[in-house]
Amino acid sequence: MTAAKPREIFIQGITLEGKTFRPSDWAERTAGAMACFRPDGVRTGISAYIGYSPYCVPRVINGVKCVIVNEALREIEPMAWDFVMNFARDNHLQTSEACLLPETGGEKPGPK
C-alpha cells in the first residue's frame, strides 16, 4: 500500500477581509523562520547554506504572495506547525488546502 502524500496548506497574503497583507516580505520572513526544519540528510553540501525548508516555502501564485506549508512539518516539529498556523489565524490570512504540482521540463500545453 502506498502512503498518502502529506497535505499542503497555502497561506495566502490576503486577509479574510480581502486586503493585501503587509509587510510585503511577510512570506519570506515566515518561511525563513522555518528554514531549520529539513529532512534528514538535507544539511550537507550545497544544502548546508541558507535556504528555505522544503516543508515551508514562499511562492507567488497568481500575483499573490503565499507560504506553502507541508503537513509533514506537523510530525517533525509540532510547535513549528502551530507557529505557522497560528500566524495565519492571528493575522486573518486566507488559507486553503491544495497540492503544488511539480514543474515539468516537457512542452507547454497549447495548440500545435
N, C-alpha and C positions, 0 to 999 in steps of 0.2 A: 504494500500500500504506500502511496506517495504522500508525504507530509504536505499539509496545506501551506501555501505561501502566506507569510505574515501580511496582515493588512497594512496599508499606508494611510495615514491621516494627513490631509492637506490643510494646513493652517494658512488662510488667505489674509492678505494685508488690507482687508476691507472689513470694517466693523459691521455688527448686526444692524446698525443704523444707516449703513450704506456709505460711510465716509472712509477715505483713504487713511490708513493707519500711519502715524508718524512716530519716531523719526524715519526718514527714508531708508536708513540702513538697518532697520529692525530685524530683517530676515538674516542678514549676515551676522549680526551680533548674537542672535538666538542660536543659530547653528554653530557659531564659534564657541559658545559656552558648552556645547555638547561634543566638541571635537575630540575629546579624550576617550570617548566611548566607541571603541572599534573592535572588530572581531579579532580573535587570537591570531597572531602571525601577520597582522597588517601594520606592525610598528617597526618594520625593518626596511633597510634600503631607502629608496626614494620616498616611501610612505611614512618614514620617520619624520619628515619635515612637516611643518604646519599645514594642515588641511582639514577639511570637514570630515566628520564621521559619516560612514555610509548609512547610518541609521537616522540622521537628521541633516538634511541638505537644503540650502536655499535655492530657489528657482524662480524664474519669471514665467508665468503661464498666462497667455492671452493678455499680456501687458500688466498683470497683477503680480506683485511680489508675494511669494509663498514660502513656507517651510514645509518640507515633506518629511514626516516622522514615521519611521518604520516601527511597527508594533513589536518587533524583536527587542527594541530598546527597553520595553517593559520587563522582559525576562532578564536582561543583562543588568539593568540598574533601575529598579522601580522608582527611586527618588528622582532620577533624571527624567523619566517618563512623566511623573507627576509635575515636575517643574515646567516642562514644555506645555502640557495640557492645561495646567493652572494659568500659565502665561496667556494662553489663548482665551480661556474663560474670563480671567480678570480684566482683560482688555477688550472684551466683547468682540473677538475676532471670529469671522465665519470659518467653519471647519467642514470638511467633507471627507468621506471615506472613498478612496479610489485606488487605482494601481497605475503607477507611472510606467508607460510602455518603453522598453529599451529602444534606443536608436538603432536602425539597421543601416548597413552600408549599401543596400540594394537601391533599385530605381525608385524614384518618387512616383507616387500614383498620378495618373492623369492620362490624357489621350495620347495615343501613339501615332 
